[in-house]
Amino acid sequence: MTRKKNAVRYDYHLGQVDLQRVNEEKDIGVMITSKLTWETQVLVVSARANKLLGLLRRTCPMLTDVKVRRSLYLALVKSQMSYATEVWSPSHSTLKQKAERVQRRATRWILQIKQGELSYKERLVHLDLLPLTYDREVKDLVFLYKALHGYIDIDISFIKSVSHGHS
């Protein structure tokens, strides 16, 4: 055991081999950090989604059909922002805002409007989209439903059922 600045730190071994300590590791496309924060994941995903949105803006300037632009956004950009959110989801408001900025820009591109013409909420309603924060919550609820009803092979015995007379 190594001590450093009042922190307890354990060295891990696999047989006779010392395991290397890392600050972050990518697993199934999700960045896990030693501090168990999602800042790195949000930054990586937002950067990738912004690059794809920029690619769409540069390569599709003559594309005017809102439905086609929306479909391209959903397939190429939002899919990046939504991947494995059941595993990762930002809890701090600054990280939520960083992720949401991508969709804010995308909705302006899809509708071909300038900043300030329509509010973000109006753009979402017009495009039949949820804010990414709500979208992640829906995905979490769908995951829980699937787990509760046996559609996913996962042990959820730690979840206790509480009844308040409501279904």
N, C-alpha and C positions, 0 to 999 in steps of 0.2 A: 504494500500500500504506500502511495506517495502522497505527501501533504504539501499543499501550496496555497498560501493566502487563505487559511481557514476553510478550505474546501477539501472534502474527502474525495480521493481519486483512487480507483482500483485498477490494477493491471490485470488483464484477462489473458488466459492461456487456452489453447486447444491442444491437449496432450502436452508435449514438450515445447510447442511453438508459441511464442508470444504474439498476441494479436495486436496489430498496429492500430493506434488510436487516430481517428479522423474527425474533423469538424463537421463534415457533411458527406452524405452518400446518396447517390441516386438509385432508387429501387422502384421498379415498375413505372418509371417515368416521373417519380415524385422525389423531390429533394428533401431528405430528412437531415436535420442538423442536430448537433450534439446538445443544443439548448432546447430542442423540440419546439422551435418557432417556425412559422410558415413564411417569414419574410423572404428568404431565398427563393422558395417555390413561387411566391407571388411575383417577384421580380423577374424570374426566368420565364414564367408563363406569360406575363404581361409583355415582356420584350418580344417573345416569339409571336404573340398575337398581333402586336403593333407592326411587326415586320410583314406579316401576312396581309394585314389591312393596308399597309403602304403598297405592297405588291398589287393588290386589287385596285387601289386608286390609280397607280401608274399604268397598269395594263388594260384597264376597263373604263377609260374616260368616256367613251362613246356609248357605253351601256346605260340606257336610261330606264329600263323596266325595273320598277321598284321590287316586284316579286322575284326577279332574277337576282338582283343585288342582295336582297334579304337571304335568298337561298345560298348564295356564295358566302355571305357573312356567316350563316349558321354552319355551313359545312367546313369552312376553312379557318375561321377566326374563333367563333364561339366554342367550337369543339375543342380548341386548345384551352380555352378558359374553363371549360366544364369537365375536362378529363380527370377522373378519380377524385372528384370533390368530396366523395363520401369518406375519403381518407384524409384529405387536407381541406381546410377551409379557414380563411383568415378570420381572426376574432377581433383584432384591433381595427378601429375605424379608419386609420390611415391606410392600412393594407386593403381594406374593403374598397375605399375610395380609389386607390391605385388601380385595382382590378376593374372597377366600374368605369373608369375613364376610357378604357378601350371601347366599351360598348357605347359610351356617350359619343365618341368620335365616329364610331361605325354607324350609328343611327343618323347622324348628319350626312354621312356619305351615301347611305342607302336612299335617303329622301332627297338628296342633292339640295340641301339648304345650308344657309350660313348660320353661324353661331348667333343665338338670340331670336331667331325667327319663330321657333316653337320650343316650348320647355321640354326637358328630358322626359317628363311624365307623358306629355302629349305625343312625343315621338314614339315612346314605348306602346302607348295605347293604339296609335295609328298602325304600328307594325306588329301588333299582337305579340309583344315580347314582355318578359318579366325582368325586373332588375336582377342582376347576377346574384345578389344576396338572397333574394326570394327564390331564385332558380336553384341555388344550392340547398336551401331549406326543403324545397319540394323533393329534390333528389334524396335528401336524408330521410324524409318521411316515406318515400317509395322503398328505399332500402330497408327501413325498419319494418314496413308492411310485409315485404318479401321474406324477411328473416322470421317474423312472427308466424307466418303462414306456411313456412317450409319450402318456399321457392328458392331459397339460398341455403346451402349446407353450412350453417354457422351456429355455434353454441351461444345462445342468448339467455341462458338460465340465470344470469346475474340480473336480468331485468325483472322487476317485480310488478305484478299487475295490481293496480289500485283502482277500486271502483267507487265512484261517487254517485252512483245511480244514473249515470249518463252513458250512452254508448259511444 
